[in-house]
Amino acid sequence: MPRQRLARRINVSVVVWALGVTVADTLSKWWARHALATKAHHLLGPLWLRLTYNSGISFSLNSSGPVVTTLFTLAIVLIVMFVAAQAARGLATIGFGLLLGGGVSNEIDRLVRVPHQVTDFISVGWFPVFNLADAAVTVGFVVLLVALLRGSTLVER
């Protein structure tokens, strides 16, 4: 077996995107926990900054079982991390970087916070309150979907 196949290459750009999302989200959550602790702030139209906490996953699913949620999301983050490390160049790099960064950041928040909850603070009308990591996960998923629809390869072989 050739040496190139034995030594898998890690897409460093995915790591850079993921770290950028993780840092931006972590700082925004720290700011929100301090600046929004006493009152919400109206920005424009239906856009509010309103501090809430979510012990479940998206849309507060399974909010009654934070330990199960934490273990489940940790498993998903580890799987995405393994696949994302082998992302193909181009849209897949950006998509996996956003997806991984958002997942890692929310998982860090969930593990560090007691009780185990994710900090949410962006409120738009009737839509559930979310954070930058949630937005990154959503945009990353859409970018990967667009890459697939364009016929792009998502991972290097």
N, C-alpha and C positions, 0 to 999 in steps of 0.2 A: 504494500500500500504506500503510495507516495507520501512524502513528509508533509506536503501542503494539506492533504486531506486530514492528517492526524492533528495538525495544529490549526484549530478553528480560529478564524480572525474575528475579533470583536470590533463592531462598528463604533468607533470612538465618538462620532458625531451624534449617535443616539444618546450616549452618556452625557454629552454636553447639553443637548436639548433637555434631557431629563433633569439634570442638575439645575438648569436655568428655571424650569417650571417649579421644581421643588423649593428652590431658594425664594422665588417670587411669591409662591403660595404661602410658605412658612412665614415670611415677613408680613404679608397681607393679613394672615390670621392673627399674628401677634398684635398688629395695629388694631384690628377689629375688636379683639378682646379688651383692649384698653380704651379705644376711642368710642366704641359703641356700647359699652357696658351699662351706661345709664339712660341713653336715649338713641332712637333711630334718627337717621339723617336723610331727608328727601333730596334727591339730586335733580331729576328731570322727569316729567310725565309720570309713568308708572315705576320708575327706577328709584329704589330706596336702598340704603345700607342699614340693615337690621340684624342684630346679633341673635343667632339661634344655635342650638347644638343638636346634632343628629347621632343617635346611638345605633342607627340601622345603616343600611346601604342606600343607594339611590331611592329618592322619594320616601324615605323613612321605612323601607321594607325591613322586616325582622328587627324592629327597634326594641323588642322585648328580650332579645337574646344577644347581648353585646359580645359574649365570649365566642359564640358560634360565628357571629358576623366577623369578628376579628380574625379568627382562624381561617374562615372561608376567603376573606379578602386577601389575607396574607398568602394563601395558596395561589390565588389568581395573580397577584403581583409577582410571585416567584416564577410562575409559568410565563407571564408576559416578559419578564426580565430575561429568561433563557432564550425565548424566541427573538426578542428585540435586539439582543446582542449580535444576532446574525442578520440584521436587516439589510436589505439591498440599498444601494445608494439612491438618492432622489426622494420621491414622496414617501416611500416606506420609512426612510430615516426620520423624517419629520413626524409622520404619524405615530411611529413606535416611540419616539422620544417624548411626544406630548402625552401619549397614553401611559407610558412608564412613569414619567415625572408626576403626573396627576395621581396615579395609583400609589406611588411611593409616598408622596406628600400626605395624602389622606390617611395612609396606613401609619405613618409616623405620628400624625395628630391623634389618631385613634389609640395608639399604644402609649403615648405620653400623657394624654389627658386622663384625669380621674374624676368622675367615671369615664370609661372609654367611649368618647364621643368625638365627632368631627365638628370643627367650627365652621359654620355657614354664616354668610352675611350679605349676599347680593340678592335682593328681592326685586322681581320684575312682575308687577301685576298679580295675576292669579297663579303664576308658576311657582313651584316650590323654591324655597330659599337655597342658594348654592354658594360655592366658593370658586376661586381661580382653578384649583385642581379639578373640580368637576367640569368646568368649562374646557380645560385642556384635554381631559379624557374624551369628552364629546367631540371636540374638534379633531383630535387624533384619530378617533374611530371614523369620522367622516373622511378625513384625508386618506386613510387606509382603504376605505370603500371606493373612493374616487380612483385610487391607484389600481385597485383590482378591476374596476370597470374599464379602465384605460388599457388593461392587459399587462400591467407592470408586474414584475416579480417582487414579492414582498420580502423573501429571505434568500440569502446567498446559499448556494449548494456546494 
